[in-house]
Amino acid sequence: MTLNELLEKPVWQMKGEELLFLTQQKVMQPEGAESEMSSAKEERHFVYGLSGLARLFGCSLPTA
């Protein structure tokens, strides 16, 4: 099985060997891929309370 096939396979369907192989490949990825993930973490947006939750999902307060 190739790396691309494994990346398309859901984690819950993987065997332990396949999952281990993917985690080892993660270590060998270029640094550019890691910076993309860190920028996604920086974009976190927290909301507080029901009003924040309603705004986040675009719904009414009772629905939230």
PyMOL Python script that loads the backbone (N, CA, C, O; Angstrom):
from pymol import cmd

cmd.read_pdbstr("""\
ATOM      1  N   MET A   1       0.851  -1.178   0.000  1.00  0.00           N
ATOM      2  CA  MET A   1       0.000   0.000   0.000  1.00  0.00           C
ATOM      3  C   MET A   1       0.897   1.241   0.000  1.00  0.00           C
ATOM      4  O   MET A   1       1.865   1.309   0.757  1.00  0.00           O
ATOM      5  N   THR A   2       0.579   2.203  -0.835  1.00  0.00           N
ATOM      6  CA  THR A   2       1.396   3.403  -0.946  1.00  0.00           C
ATOM      7  C   THR A   2       0.987   4.425   0.116  1.00  0.00           C
ATOM      8  O   THR A   2      -0.047   4.294   0.772  1.00  0.00           O
ATOM      9  N   LEU A   3       1.818   5.428   0.259  1.00  0.00           N
ATOM     10  CA  LEU A   3       1.560   6.477   1.245  1.00  0.00           C
ATOM     11  C   LEU A   3       0.267   7.221   0.930  1.00  0.00           C
ATOM     12  O   LEU A   3      -0.508   7.524   1.837  1.00  0.00           O
ATOM     13  N   ASN A   4       0.029   7.517  -0.341  1.00  0.00           N
ATOM     14  CA  ASN A   4      -1.197   8.235  -0.720  1.00  0.00           C
ATOM     15  C   ASN A   4      -2.446   7.420  -0.417  1.00  0.00           C
ATOM     16  O   ASN A   4      -3.459   7.971   0.013  1.00  0.00           O
ATOM     17  N   GLU A   5      -2.377   6.115  -0.640  1.00  0.00           N
ATOM     18  CA  GLU A   5      -3.524   5.259  -0.322  1.00  0.00           C
ATOM     19  C   GLU A   5      -3.792   5.251   1.177  1.00  0.00           C
ATOM     20  O   GLU A   5      -4.945   5.259   1.607  1.00  0.00           O
ATOM     21  N   LEU A   6      -2.726   5.236   1.970  1.00  0.00           N
ATOM     22  CA  LEU A   6      -2.897   5.248   3.426  1.00  0.00           C
ATOM     23  C   LEU A   6      -3.470   6.570   3.906  1.00  0.00           C
ATOM     24  O   LEU A   6      -4.273   6.597   4.838  1.00  0.00           O
ATOM     25  N   LEU A   7      -3.063   7.666   3.278  1.00  0.00           N
ATOM     26  CA  LEU A   7      -3.567   8.976   3.690  1.00  0.00           C
ATOM     27  C   LEU A   7      -5.054   9.119   3.396  1.00  0.00           C
ATOM     28  O   LEU A   7      -5.746   9.878   4.074  1.00  0.00           O
ATOM     29  N   GLU A   8      -5.550   8.405   2.403  1.00  0.00           N
ATOM     30  CA  GLU A   8      -6.968   8.465   2.071  1.00  0.00           C
ATOM     31  C   GLU A   8      -7.805   7.502   2.911  1.00  0.00           C
ATOM     32  O   GLU A   8      -9.029   7.623   2.956  1.00  0.00           O
ATOM     33  N   LYS A   9      -7.161   6.561   3.568  1.00  0.00           N
ATOM     34  CA  LYS A   9      -7.867   5.545   4.351  1.00  0.00           C
ATOM     35  C   LYS A   9      -8.237   6.104   5.729  1.00  0.00           C
ATOM     36  O   LYS A   9      -7.392   6.728   6.371  1.00  0.00           O
ATOM     37  N   PRO A  10      -9.465   5.901   6.200  1.00  0.00           N
ATOM     38  CA  PRO A  10      -9.839   6.371   7.540  1.00  0.00           C
ATOM     39  C   PRO A  10      -9.004   5.680   8.621  1.00  0.00           C
ATOM     40  O   PRO A  10      -8.650   4.509   8.485  1.00  0.00           O
ATOM     41  N   VAL A  11      -8.699   6.399   9.673  1.00  0.00           N
ATOM     42  CA  VAL A  11      -7.843   5.872  10.739  1.00  0.00           C
ATOM     43  C   VAL A  11      -8.464   4.642  11.387  1.00  0.00           C
ATOM     44  O   VAL A  11      -7.747   3.707  11.745  1.00  0.00           O
ATOM     45  N   TRP A  12      -9.768   4.628  11.541  1.00  0.00           N
ATOM     46  CA  TRP A  12     -10.407   3.500  12.230  1.00  0.00           C
ATOM     47  C   TRP A  12     -10.346   2.218  11.415  1.00  0.00           C
ATOM     48  O   TRP A  12     -10.606   1.141  11.952  1.00  0.00           O
ATOM     49  N   GLN A  13     -10.009   2.304  10.135  1.00  0.00           N
ATOM     50  CA  GLN A  13      -9.891   1.109   9.312  1.00  0.00           C
ATOM     51  C   GLN A  13      -8.444   0.625   9.192  1.00  0.00           C
ATOM     52  O   GLN A  13      -8.190  -0.428   8.608  1.00  0.00           O
ATOM     53  N   MET A  14      -7.499   1.384   9.740  1.00  0.00           N
ATOM     54  CA  MET A  14      -6.085   1.042   9.612  1.00  0.00           C
ATOM     55  C   MET A  14      -5.677  -0.038  10.596  1.00  0.00           C
ATOM     56  O   MET A  14      -6.232  -0.161  11.688  1.00  0.00           O
ATOM     57  N   LYS A  15      -4.702  -0.807  10.180  1.00  0.00           N
ATOM     58  CA  LYS A  15      -4.062  -1.758  11.078  1.00  0.00           C
ATOM     59  C   LYS A  15      -2.992  -1.010  11.851  1.00  0.00           C
ATOM     60  O   LYS A  15      -2.587   0.085  11.459  1.00  0.00           O
ATOM     61  N   GLY A  16      -2.544  -1.584  12.924  1.00  0.00           N
ATOM     62  CA  GLY A  16      -1.513  -0.941  13.739  1.00  0.00           C
ATOM     63  C   GLY A  16      -0.255  -0.636  12.960  1.00  0.00           C
ATOM     64  O   GLY A  16       0.360   0.414  13.142  1.00  0.00           O
ATOM     65  N   GLU A  17       0.126  -1.551  12.096  1.00  0.00           N
ATOM     66  CA  GLU A  17       1.331  -1.377  11.288  1.00  0.00           C
ATOM     67  C   GLU A  17       1.198  -0.168  10.353  1.00  0.00           C
ATOM     68  O   GLU A  17       2.147   0.595  10.172  1.00  0.00           O
ATOM     69  N   GLU A  18       0.023  -0.008   9.771  1.00  0.00           N
ATOM     70  CA  GLU A  18      -0.206   1.115   8.861  1.00  0.00           C
ATOM     71  C   GLU A  18      -0.175   2.442   9.612  1.00  0.00           C
ATOM     72  O   GLU A  18       0.399   3.421   9.136  1.00  0.00           O
ATOM     73  N   LEU A  19      -0.791   2.466  10.781  1.00  0.00           N
ATOM     74  CA  LEU A  19      -0.805   3.687  11.580  1.00  0.00           C
ATOM     75  C   LEU A  19       0.596   4.060  12.041  1.00  0.00           C
ATOM     76  O   LEU A  19       0.966   5.234  12.031  1.00  0.00           O
ATOM     77  N   LEU A  20       1.366   3.072  12.441  1.00  0.00           N
ATOM     78  CA  LEU A  20       2.746   3.312  12.856  1.00  0.00           C
ATOM     79  C   LEU A  20       3.560   3.863  11.693  1.00  0.00           C
ATOM     80  O   LEU A  20       4.361   4.780  11.871  1.00  0.00           O
ATOM     81  N   PHE A  21       3.357   3.306  10.506  1.00  0.00           N
ATOM     82  CA  PHE A  21       4.060   3.780   9.322  1.00  0.00           C
ATOM     83  C   PHE A  21       3.743   5.251   9.061  1.00  0.00           C
ATOM     84  O   PHE A  21       4.641   6.034   8.755  1.00  0.00           O
ATOM     85  N   LEU A  22       2.466   5.628   9.182  1.00  0.00           N
ATOM     86  CA  LEU A  22       2.084   7.026   8.954  1.00  0.00           C
ATOM     87  C   LEU A  22       2.688   7.961   9.988  1.00  0.00           C
ATOM     88  O   LEU A  22       3.105   9.069   9.650  1.00  0.00           O
ATOM     89  N   THR A  23       2.739   7.533  11.238  1.00  0.00           N
ATOM     90  CA  THR A  23       3.328   8.399  12.259  1.00  0.00           C
ATOM     91  C   THR A  23       4.815   8.582  12.030  1.00  0.00           C
ATOM     92  O   THR A  23       5.356   9.652  12.309  1.00  0.00           O
ATOM     93  N   GLN A  24       5.477   7.564  11.531  1.00  0.00           N
ATOM     94  CA  GLN A  24       6.893   7.694  11.216  1.00  0.00           C
ATOM     95  C   GLN A  24       7.097   8.611  10.019  1.00  0.00           C
ATOM     96  O   GLN A  24       8.093   9.332   9.972  1.00  0.00           O
ATOM     97  N   GLN A  25       6.198   8.607   9.066  1.00  0.00           N
ATOM     98  CA  GLN A  25       6.291   9.480   7.911  1.00  0.00           C
ATOM     99  C   GLN A  25       6.056  10.933   8.312  1.00  0.00           C
ATOM    100  O   GLN A  25       6.613  11.840   7.695  1.00  0.00           O
ATOM    101  N   LYS A  26       5.244  11.162   9.333  1.00  0.00           N
ATOM    102  CA  LYS A  26       4.987  12.512   9.826  1.00  0.00           C
ATOM    103  C   LYS A  26       6.271  13.160  10.295  1.00  0.00           C
ATOM    104  O   LYS A  26       6.474  14.358  10.094  1.00  0.00           O
ATOM    105  N   VAL A  27       7.137  12.386  10.917  1.00  0.00           N
ATOM    106  CA  VAL A  27       8.406  12.897  11.407  1.00  0.00           C
ATOM    107  C   VAL A  27       9.284  13.332  10.244  1.00  0.00           C
ATOM    108  O   VAL A  27      10.081  14.259  10.388  1.00  0.00           O
ATOM    109  N   MET A  28       9.151  12.678   9.093  1.00  0.00           N
ATOM    110  CA  MET A  28      10.001  12.946   7.945  1.00  0.00           C
ATOM    111  C   MET A  28       9.443  13.998   7.003  1.00  0.00           C
ATOM    112  O   MET A  28      10.048  14.255   5.962  1.00  0.00           O
ATOM    113  N   GLN A  29       8.305  14.622   7.327  1.00  0.00           N
ATOM    114  CA  GLN A  29       7.715  15.626   6.446  1.00  0.00           C
ATOM    115  C   GLN A  29       8.541  16.906   6.485  1.00  0.00           C
ATOM    116  O   GLN A  29       9.197  17.183   7.489  1.00  0.00           O
ATOM    117  N   PRO A  30       8.521  17.689   5.407  1.00  0.00           N
ATOM    118  CA  PRO A  30       9.254  18.957   5.387  1.00  0.00           C
ATOM    119  C   PRO A  30       8.665  19.947   6.376  1.00  0.00           C
ATOM    120  O   PRO A  30       7.522  19.812   6.812  1.00  0.00           O
ATOM    121  N   GLU A  31       9.468  20.944   6.721  1.00  0.00           N
ATOM    122  CA  GLU A  31       9.053  21.923   7.729  1.00  0.00           C
ATOM    123  C   GLU A  31       7.908  22.806   7.252  1.00  0.00           C
ATOM    124  O   GLU A  31       7.173  23.341   8.082  1.00  0.00           O
ATOM    125  N   GLY A  32       7.734  22.974   5.962  1.00  0.00           N
ATOM    126  CA  GLY A  32       6.644  23.798   5.430  1.00  0.00           C
ATOM    127  C   GLY A  32       5.288  23.266   5.826  1.00  0.00           C
ATOM    128  O   GLY A  32       4.373  24.043   6.096  1.00  0.00           O
ATOM    129  N   ALA A  33       5.141  21.957   5.864  1.00  0.00           N
ATOM    130  CA  ALA A  33       3.864  21.358   6.242  1.00  0.00           C
ATOM    131  C   ALA A  33       3.566  21.614   7.710  1.00  0.00           C
ATOM    132  O   ALA A  33       2.407  21.783   8.091  1.00  0.00           O
ATOM    133  N   GLU A  34       4.595  21.643   8.527  1.00  0.00           N
ATOM    134  CA  GLU A  34       4.397  21.884   9.955  1.00  0.00           C
ATOM    135  C   GLU A  34       3.973  23.318  10.215  1.00  0.00           C
ATOM    136  O   GLU A  34       3.161  23.570  11.105  1.00  0.00           O
ATOM    137  N   SER A  35       4.511  24.264   9.449  1.00  0.00           N
ATOM    138  CA  SER A  35       4.141  25.660   9.655  1.00  0.00           C
ATOM    139  C   SER A  35       2.688  25.908   9.276  1.00  0.00           C
ATOM    140  O   SER A  35       2.038  26.775   9.860  1.00  0.00           O
ATOM    141  N   GLU A  36       2.166  25.154   8.300  1.00  0.00           N
ATOM    142  CA  GLU A  36       0.759  25.283   7.943  1.00  0.00           C
ATOM    143  C   GLU A  36      -0.130  24.856   9.093  1.00  0.00           C
ATOM    144  O   GLU A  36      -1.156  25.484   9.353  1.00  0.00           O
ATOM    145  N   MET A  37       0.253  23.800   9.782  1.00  0.00           N
ATOM    146  CA  MET A  37      -0.549  23.319  10.902  1.00  0.00           C
ATOM    147  C   MET A  37      -0.486  24.293  12.066  1.00  0.00           C
ATOM    148  O   MET A  37      -1.489  24.510  12.746  1.00  0.00           O
ATOM    149  N   SER A  38       0.684  24.886  12.307  1.00  0.00           N
ATOM    150  CA  SER A  38       0.799  25.821  13.419  1.00  0.00           C
ATOM    151  C   SER A  38       0.000  27.089  13.147  1.00  0.00           C
ATOM    152  O   SER A  38      -0.538  27.687  14.079  1.00  0.00           O
ATOM    153  N   SER A  39      -0.087  27.512  11.881  1.00  0.00           N
ATOM    154  CA  SER A  39      -0.883  28.693  11.578  1.00  0.00           C
ATOM    155  C   SER A  39      -2.367  28.410  11.781  1.00  0.00           C
ATOM    156  O   SER A  39      -3.125  29.308  12.150  1.00  0.00           O
ATOM    157  N   ALA A  40      -2.786  27.172  11.544  1.00  0.00           N
ATOM    158  CA  ALA A  40      -4.181  26.814  11.778  1.00  0.00           C
ATOM    159  C   ALA A  40      -4.494  26.855  13.269  1.00  0.00           C
ATOM    160  O   ALA A  40      -5.603  27.221  13.656  1.00  0.00           O
ATOM    161  N   LYS A  41      -3.543  26.487  14.097  1.00  0.00           N
ATOM    162  CA  LYS A  41      -3.753  26.536  15.540  1.00  0.00           C
ATOM    163  C   LYS A  41      -3.855  27.969  16.026  1.00  0.00           C
ATOM    164  O   LYS A  41      -4.591  28.245  16.974  1.00  0.00           O
ATOM    165  N   GLU A  42      -3.133  28.887  15.397  1.00  0.00           N
ATOM    166  CA  GLU A  42      -3.165  30.281  15.810  1.00  0.00           C
ATOM    167  C   GLU A  42      -4.501  30.938  15.491  1.00  0.00           C
ATOM    168  O   GLU A  42      -4.842  31.958  16.089  1.00  0.00           O
ATOM    169  N   GLU A  43      -5.264  30.371  14.560  1.00  0.00           N
ATOM    170  CA  GLU A  43      -6.526  30.955  14.151  1.00  0.00           C
ATOM    171  C   GLU A  43      -7.689  30.505  15.020  1.00  0.00           C
ATOM    172  O   GLU A  43      -8.843  30.712  14.645  1.00  0.00           O
ATOM    173  N   ARG A  44      -7.425  29.907  16.148  1.00  0.00           N
ATOM    174  CA  ARG A  44      -8.501  29.468  17.033  1.00  0.00           C
ATOM    175  C   ARG A  44      -9.323  30.656  17.494  1.00  0.00           C
ATOM    176  O   ARG A  44      -8.808  31.746  17.738  1.00  0.00           O
ATOM    177  N   HIS A  45     -10.594  30.411  17.602  1.00  0.00           N
ATOM    178  CA  HIS A  45     -11.502  31.473  18.037  1.00  0.00           C
ATOM    179  C   HIS A  45     -12.418  30.885  19.097  1.00  0.00           C
ATOM    180  O   HIS A  45     -13.183  29.959  18.825  1.00  0.00           O
ATOM    181  N   PHE A  46     -12.339  31.419  20.293  1.00  0.00           N
ATOM    182  CA  PHE A  46     -13.152  30.917  21.392  1.00  0.00           C
ATOM    183  C   PHE A  46     -14.379  31.796  21.560  1.00  0.00           C
ATOM    184  O   PHE A  46     -14.312  33.015  21.404  1.00  0.00           O
ATOM    185  N   VAL A  47     -15.486  31.172  21.876  1.00  0.00           N
ATOM    186  CA  VAL A  47     -16.710  31.905  22.179  1.00  0.00           C
ATOM    187  C   VAL A  47     -17.154  31.515  23.579  1.00  0.00           C
ATOM    188  O   VAL A  47     -16.850  30.425  24.063  1.00  0.00           O
ATOM    189  N   TYR A  48     -17.871  32.417  24.215  1.00  0.00           N
ATOM    190  CA  TYR A  48     -18.300  32.184  25.584  1.00  0.00           C
ATOM    191  C   TYR A  48     -19.796  32.415  25.703  1.00  0.00           C
ATOM    192  O   TYR A  48     -20.334  33.381  25.161  1.00  0.00           O
ATOM    193  N   GLY A  49     -20.447  31.533  26.407  1.00  0.00           N
ATOM    194  CA  GLY A  49     -21.859  31.683  26.686  1.00  0.00           C
ATOM    195  C   GLY A  49     -22.739  31.284  25.517  1.00  0.00           C
ATOM    196  O   GLY A  49     -22.268  30.970  24.424  1.00  0.00           O
ATOM    197  N   LEU A  50     -24.027  31.309  25.789  1.00  0.00           N
ATOM    198  CA  LEU A  50     -24.989  30.933  24.763  1.00  0.00           C
ATOM    199  C   LEU A  50     -25.025  31.934  23.617  1.00  0.00           C
ATOM    200  O   LEU A  50     -25.200  31.550  22.461  1.00  0.00           O
ATOM    201  N   SER A  51     -24.859  33.213  23.932  1.00  0.00           N
ATOM    202  CA  SER A  51     -24.900  34.205  22.859  1.00  0.00           C
ATOM    203  C   SER A  51     -23.718  34.022  21.902  1.00  0.00           C
ATOM    204  O   SER A  51     -23.879  34.166  20.690  1.00  0.00           O
ATOM    205  N   GLY A  52     -22.543  33.708  22.430  1.00  0.00           N
ATOM    206  CA  GLY A  52     -21.385  33.450  21.579  1.00  0.00           C
ATOM    207  C   GLY A  52     -21.581  32.205  20.740  1.00  0.00           C
ATOM    208  O   GLY A  52     -21.201  32.173  19.570  1.00  0.00           O
ATOM    209  N   LEU A  53     -22.171  31.183  21.331  1.00  0.00           N
ATOM    210  CA  LEU A  53     -22.438  29.946  20.611  1.00  0.00           C
ATOM    211  C   LEU A  53     -23.459  30.169  19.498  1.00  0.00           C
ATOM    212  O   LEU A  53     -23.318  29.630  18.400  1.00  0.00           O
ATOM    213  N   ALA A  54     -24.481  30.962  19.785  1.00  0.00           N
ATOM    214  CA  ALA A  54     -25.498  31.262  18.780  1.00  0.00           C
ATOM    215  C   ALA A  54     -24.895  32.044  17.615  1.00  0.00           C
ATOM    216  O   ALA A  54     -25.238  31.789  16.460  1.00  0.00           O
ATOM    217  N   ARG A  55     -24.006  32.987  17.900  1.00  0.00           N
ATOM    218  CA  ARG A  55     -23.350  33.740  16.832  1.00  0.00           C
ATOM    219  C   ARG A  55     -22.430  32.853  16.008  1.00  0.00           C
ATOM    220  O   ARG A  55     -22.366  32.984  14.786  1.00  0.00           O
ATOM    221  N   LEU A  56     -21.717  31.949  16.675  1.00  0.00           N
ATOM    222  CA  LEU A  56     -20.792  31.059  15.984  1.00  0.00           C
ATOM    223  C   LEU A  56     -21.512  30.168  14.983  1.00  0.00           C
ATOM    224  O   LEU A  56     -21.051  30.001  13.854  1.00  0.00           O
ATOM    225  N   PHE A  57     -22.635  29.597  15.389  1.00  0.00           N
ATOM    226  CA  PHE A  57     -23.372  28.689  14.510  1.00  0.00           C
ATOM    227  C   PHE A  57     -24.457  29.386  13.698  1.00  0.00           C
ATOM    228  O   PHE A  57     -25.093  28.762  12.848  1.00  0.00           O
ATOM    229  N   GLY A  58     -24.670  30.661  13.950  1.00  0.00           N
ATOM    230  CA  GLY A  58     -25.684  31.388  13.191  1.00  0.00           C
ATOM    231  C   GLY A  58     -27.088  30.921  13.462  1.00  0.00           C
ATOM    232  O   GLY A  58     -27.906  30.815  12.548  1.00  0.00           O
ATOM    233  N   CYS A  59     -27.371  30.639  14.730  1.00  0.00           N
ATOM    234  CA  CYS A  59     -28.703  30.171  15.082  1.00  0.00           C
ATOM    235  C   CYS A  59     -29.250  31.025  16.218  1.00  0.00           C
ATOM    236  O   CYS A  59     -28.576  31.933  16.704  1.00  0.00           O
ATOM    237  N   SER A  60     -30.469  30.729  16.632  1.00  0.00           N
ATOM    238  CA  SER A  60     -31.101  31.505  17.706  1.00  0.00           C
ATOM    239  C   SER A  60     -30.597  31.036  19.069  1.00  0.00           C
ATOM    240  O   SER A  60     -29.981  29.978  19.192  1.00  0.00           O
ATOM    241  N   LEU A  61     -30.869  31.838  20.075  1.00  0.00           N
ATOM    242  CA  LEU A  61     -30.449  31.468  21.445  1.00  0.00           C
ATOM    243  C   LEU A  61     -31.105  30.179  21.931  1.00  0.00           C
ATOM    244  O   LEU A  61     -30.412  29.335  22.500  1.00  0.00           O
ATOM    245  N   PRO A  62     -32.418  29.989  21.732  1.00  0.00           N
ATOM    246  CA  PRO A  62     -32.999  28.722  22.187  1.00  0.00           C
ATOM    247  C   PRO A  62     -32.414  27.487  21.493  1.00  0.00           C
ATOM    248  O   PRO A  62     -32.285  26.423  22.099  1.00  0.00           O
ATOM    249  N   THR A  63     -32.064  27.647  20.214  1.00  0.00           N
ATOM    250  CA  THR A  63     -31.469  26.518  19.495  1.00  0.00           C
ATOM    251  C   THR A  63     -30.072  26.219  20.022  1.00  0.00           C
ATOM    252  O   THR A  63     -29.680  25.057  20.126  1.00  0.00           O
ATOM    253  N   ALA A  64     -29.325  27.264  20.354  1.00  0.00           N
ATOM    254  CA  ALA A  64     -27.976  27.073  20.876  1.00  0.00           C
ATOM    255  C   ALA A  64     -28.038  26.395  22.225  1.00  0.00           C
ATOM    256  O   ALA A  64     -27.000  26.142  22.837  1.00  0.00           O
TER     257      ALA A  64
END
""", "prot")
cmd.dss("prot")
cmd.show_as("cartoon", "prot")
cmd.util.cbc("prot")
cmd.orient("prot")
